[in-house]
Amino acid sequence: MPVPTHPLEIEQHEEDVQTHEPAKVILFNDEVHTFEEVITQIIKAIRCDLEKAEALTWEVHNTGRAIVYAGEMLRCVEVSAILEEIHLMTQIEV
């Protein structure tokens, strides 16, 4: 891929990365938060029902991590920020 040299080319390239690459938010297990805290924050972050939040929390607990959201990068950043409000550990992968 040629390296963009014009500012407009750079801006368009960055936009392509954000909108065309599927991204995912990974939530990691810790020994600090209760199940209830994690469940509540997942519901707030991804706007899911209690059943899905519980399932994701158990996955994090049992495997050490779970993909809690996959989609556009901007939404992944929002989801990650909400989870991190209570100092949960997250990572965004592309």
C-alpha positions in Angstrom: 0.0 0.0 0.0 1.5 3.4 -0.9 2.2 5.8 1.9 -0.1 8.8 1.8 1.6 12.1 1.5 -1.2 14.6 1.2 -3.2 15.4 4.5 -6.5 14.5 2.8 -5.1 11.1 1.9 -4.0 10.5 5.5 -7.5 11.5 6.8 -9.2 9.2 4.3 -6.9 6.3 5.2 -7.6 6.7 9.0 -11.3 6.8 8.3 -11.1 3.6 6.3 -9.4 1.9 9.3 -12.1 3.0 11.7 -15.1 2.1 9.5 -14.0 -0.9 7.5 -12.1 -2.9 10.1 -14.3 -4.9 12.5 -13.1 -4.2 16.0 -13.9 -6.0 19.3 -13.8 -5.1 23.0 -12.3 -7.7 25.2 -13.0 -7.6 28.9 -10.5 -9.2 31.3 -11.1 -10.9 34.6 -9.9 -9.4 37.8 -10.1 -10.2 41.5 -11.5 -6.8 42.5 -15.0 -6.5 41.1 -18.0 -8.4 42.2 -20.2 -10.3 39.7 -23.0 -7.7 40.3 -20.6 -4.8 39.5 -19.5 -6.4 36.2 -23.0 -7.4 35.2 -24.3 -3.9 35.8 -21.5 -2.3 33.9 -21.8 -4.6 30.9 -25.5 -3.8 30.7 -24.7 -0.1 30.8 -21.9 -0.5 28.2 -23.6 -2.7 25.6 -27.2 -2.2 26.4 -28.0 -5.9 26.7 -30.4 -7.8 28.9 -29.5 -9.4 32.3 -29.1 -12.9 30.8 -26.5 -11.8 28.3 -24.6 -9.8 30.8 -24.5 -12.7 33.2 -23.3 -15.1 30.5 -20.5 -12.7 29.5 -19.5 -12.2 33.2 -19.3 -16.0 33.7 -17.2 -16.3 30.5 -14.8 -13.7 31.8 -14.7 -15.4 35.2 -14.1 -18.9 33.7 -11.7 -18.1 30.8 -10.1 -14.9 32.0 -11.5 -12.8 29.2 -14.5 -12.4 26.9 -15.4 -10.4 23.7 -18.2 -8.3 25.1 -18.7 -6.2 21.9 -17.8 -6.4 18.2 -18.5 -3.6 15.7 -17.4 -0.2 14.6 -14.3 1.2 16.2 -16.0 4.4 17.5 -18.6 2.3 19.3 -15.9 0.0 20.7 -14.2 3.0 22.2 -17.5 4.0 23.8 -18.1 0.5 25.2 -14.5 0.3 26.5 -14.8 3.7 28.2 -18.0 2.8 30.0 -16.5 -0.5 31.2 -13.4 1.3 32.4 -15.5 3.8 34.4 -15.3 1.4 37.3 -11.7 0.4 36.4 -12.4 -2.8 34.6 -9.6 -3.9 32.3 -10.4 -3.8 28.6 -8.6 -4.0 25.3 -9.8 -3.1 21.8 -8.5 -5.3 19.0 -8.9 -4.8 15.3 
